[in-house]
């Protein structure tokens, strides 16, 4: 029998491990790696960004639960109570810390730092979920490891990509900053809305099959985020390889 203290440690590791594993997989594509110290600080700032979301979410949920419409009530909670405040706090870490750091000196850095901050957020959020899941923590851990945590990280990568464009294409910075917020907020809200509808709402037609189909939407969202983020990482990785080859050619000549 596992002792309570040991069980808490296992749950803690299960909560944090998916975020660290995903981060490890993706940052290996960065041919000009960021300093470990900056990555760790960004991750910790991402974790800290959960705190204001909890405060905002508490008041938001109190007011949004008064929306009696079985469809728009859960949708409002998904966007106004979760997606928008969560992505805003991740954006704050990216904008006020990462973007102002001297190590943010190439487009790939946007994806790396955006994903790092978002996975820090996902790690602490995951700890809260698993610690409160009781005996069903294993099922919650598995579900979130394959859906919620990757979705957070991939949204952060997309946010970071547009933030990088804003930094290195200042003539169109307004457009890129707008997309850096709207894209992850929209994908996050679309991911959450069916889950809130299934949990606290009712299908408009009362059809349980329709409710089940809505739960598949988060899977589709994660698939889109994954394909998009991988394409961006590979694209910027190719750009880095070209720079390396140009550097070698210049040295040889």
Secondary structure, DSSP 4 states (H G I P E B T S, - for coil): ---HHHHHHHHHHHHHHHHHHHHHHHHTT-SSPPPHHHHHHHHHHHHHTHHHHHHHHHHHHHHHTT---TTHHHHHIIIIIIIHHHHHHHHHHIIIIITTSTT--SHHHHHHHHHHHHHHHHHHHHHHHHHTSGGGHHHHHHHHHHTHHHHHHHHHHHHHHHHHHHHH-GGGHHHHHHHHHHHHHHHHHHHHHHHHHHHH---TT--HHHHHHHHTHHHHHHHHHHHHHHHHHHHHHHHHHHHHHHHHHHHH-
